[in-house]
């Protein structure tokens, strides 16, 4: 296919640009501050774009467009759920996080508590989130690249893992940030052009597009159905998981540290919310466009579980060149997301586990950087191996599981650490572990694993006493995690945690003012 | 946007005395910091509650009253196609309200404290 050569051409242009950025960034990455937080020198606008780049996975364009194409409105349930967590980050989390922490969210939870147990528990929660999300991304990436470029699955996974390794290993957060910015800009540009091209067929009116869709496929495409999310409480549970899971995703939270102060962090969340919201509105148009102009049957025939809706639409309305561009952008998207995920996993392993647990907070800069690089290689290899091991498996549930764990394991301890004086070490540790384990157990006992993966008939398992009918565990695991934290805090006391609460509150307000690192003079105001 | 004004005006009972002290310039910095922190948290909680109500109001309809959400208002327009994007837009507007409040009220309070 000629378009294949074109998309590979676009892709190599992206690679050349991002590798040049990595080379430039590598020369500036000398300390852990640079490796994990880009030296705090990212501007709010850059960080807003990078957050959008971090968060908008291939699922956001290809996946949601595909769901909208085959089911109509229901695809939007995911778009909305992925967005409403951002205001929660802004209101409750980002400023305290920026002012109190350094590289990870465990910095904030452990601030008043005993470092080792809290950081170890935090690492368990974070690594679980990252691993499940990485597996989901790698497997989706492998099969999509196979579909888009005709590259064999194993090679797709190895290429993505290898390139991501180069970005993170040499360029750290600075390179990763710029990769995200470039990718987000390409993705937004592709989305805008695609949505506008669709609208030119309908007198630039979304309403005419929706009307055409309902004329062709019935009014049901404009109405909520029960195919995408079935079950009443399951829908609410999905909503809880998406909202509070987004608010506690480690790779999103980590970006709070890449800007110079809490005001910049606040602005970057605002910009990211605007960009992601706008993108989701465009994807809605793109999905309906594919429904009317390409047709759900043609999309289903192209394979990939509906993921080809957006690329096929690009082919229809924009020709071969645009098809190639959208394919290349999708590839770039996957690369950028796995790079961000890997970096936050590395931060947890190096900063939380090695520096603060193994070395009790006294590792030299050189040693920390060495460990960070070892961890980068380890996570990249693990991602490649797991990506290959899970080939052809149904891993779509793993992304949802990652959000559920983030929601139940990270969110309660983080919010309580920031707002509640009484929180104690045992309560925080138990909350994180209960959140992680209950999410895993509930998913295991649900139809997602029992019926979809293990292939047992629903009629057989639904009468078992242990059967959980909810596919999304958040509605149980989040309150459970909160309860454990509150009850344990009330029955245990920790004098030190109580005494340092006011100090932490002050630092949340003022930030690390007289920190050990003297502030460097800046010539240009970021805002 | 009624929220910013409300957050600034309504001050909880237990800090009202402190506010008088701040206005007259008699409060010590730690006390003023605590008042400011409380004010921020309160405003943040109000906005978070608004977001939760909007979102779960929408998801509640999606879960429990699909026919209502599927009401067709005009050709090509159903209630959910109006409300869905409105949830997205309101998320952004709530963020905007917070950022405007924080940039104007909160930051100047922090600057005074830091001095």
Contacts between the chains, C-beta under 8 A, distances in Angstrom:
chain1	res1	chain2	res2	distance
A	73	B	78	7.4
A	73	B	80	5.4
A	73	B	81	6.5
A	73	B	84	7.1
A	76	B	80	7.8
A	76	B	84	4.7
A	77	B	59	7.9
A	77	B	62	6.6
A	79	B	84	7.9
A	79	B	88	7.2
A	80	B	55	7.3
A	80	B	58	7.2
A	80	B	84	6.0
A	80	B	87	5.2
A	80	B	88	6.1
A	83	B	87	7.9
A	83	B	88	5.6
A	83	B	91	5.4
A	84	B	51	6.1
A	84	B	54	7.9
A	84	B	55	4.5
A	84	B	87	6.9
A	84	B	91	5.4
A	86	B	91	6.5
A	86	B	95	6.9
A	87	B	47	6.9
A	87	B	48	7.2
A	87	B	51	4.7
A	87	B	91	5.2
A	87	B	94	5.1
A	87	B	95	5.2
A	87	B	98	7.6
A	88	B	48	5.8
A	88	B	51	6.5
A	90	B	95	5.3
A	90	B	98	6.0
A	90	B	99	7.6
A	91	B	44	4.0
A	91	B	45	7.6
A	91	B	47	5.0
A	91	B	48	4.8
A	91	B	51	7.6
A	91	B	98	5.9
A	92	B	44	5.7
A	92	B	45	7.9
A	92	B	48	5.9
A	95	B	102	7.9
A	206	B	76	7.9
A	207	B	74	7.4
A	207	B	75	7.5
A	207	B	76	4.3
A	207	B	77	5.8
A	208	B	76	6.4
A	209	B	76	7.2
A	210	B	76	3.7
A	210	B	77	6.6
A	210	B	81	6.3
A	211	B	75	4.4
A	211	B	76	3.0
A	211	B	77	8.0
A	212	B	76	7.6
A	213	B	76	7.7
A	214	B	72	8.0
A	214	B	75	7.5
A	214	B	76	6.4
A	219	B	70	7.7
A	219	B	72	5.8
A	219	B	78	7.4
A	222	B	70	7.3
A	222	B	72	6.7
A	222	B	76	7.3
A	222	B	77	7.5
A	222	B	78	4.1
A	222	B	80	7.4
A	222	B	81	5.8
A	223	B	66	7.1
A	223	B	69	7.2
A	223	B	70	3.1
A	223	B	72	7.8
A	223	B	78	5.7
A	223	B	80	6.7
A	224	B	62	5.4
A	224	B	66	4.7
A	224	B	69	5.1
A	224	B	70	5.8
A	224	B	80	5.5
A	225	B	66	7.7
A	226	B	66	7.4
A	229	B	62	7.8
A	232	B	63	4.3
A	232	B	64	5.7
A	233	B	63	7.1
A	235	B	59	6.0
A	235	B	62	5.6
A	235	B	63	4.0
A	236	B	56	7.1
A	236	B	59	5.8
A	236	B	60	7.1
A	236	B	63	5.4
A	239	B	55	6.6
A	239	B	56	6.5
A	239	B	59	4.2
A	243	B	52	7.8
A	243	B	55	6.3
A	263	B	102	7.6
A	263	B	103	7.2
A	263	B	107	6.2
A	266	B	98	7.8
A	266	B	99	5.9
A	266	B	102	6.0
A	267	B	99	6.6
A	269	B	95	6.9
A	270	B	92	8.0
A	270	B	95	4.9
A	270	B	96	6.6
A	270	B	99	4.9
A	273	B	91	6.2
A	273	B	92	5.4
A	273	B	95	4.9
A	274	B	92	5.4
A	274	B	95	7.8
A	277	B	88	4.6
A	277	B	89	7.1
A	277	B	91	6.4
A	277	B	92	5.2
A	280	B	88	6.2
A	281	B	85	6.0
A	281	B	88	6.3
A	284	B	84	7.9
A	284	B	85	7.6
A	419	B	41	6.6
A	502	B	30	7.4
A	502	B	34	7.7
A	505	B	33	7.2
A	505	B	34	7.0
A	505	B	37	5.3
A	506	B	30	7.2
A	506	B	33	5.6
A	508	B	37	6.8
A	509	B	33	5.5
A	509	B	36	6.3
A	509	B	37	5.6
A	509	B	40	8.0
A	509	B	110	5.8
A	509	B	113	6.8
A	510	B	33	7.6
A	510	B	110	6.5
A	510	B	113	6.7
A	510	B	114	5.8
A	513	B	114	6.9
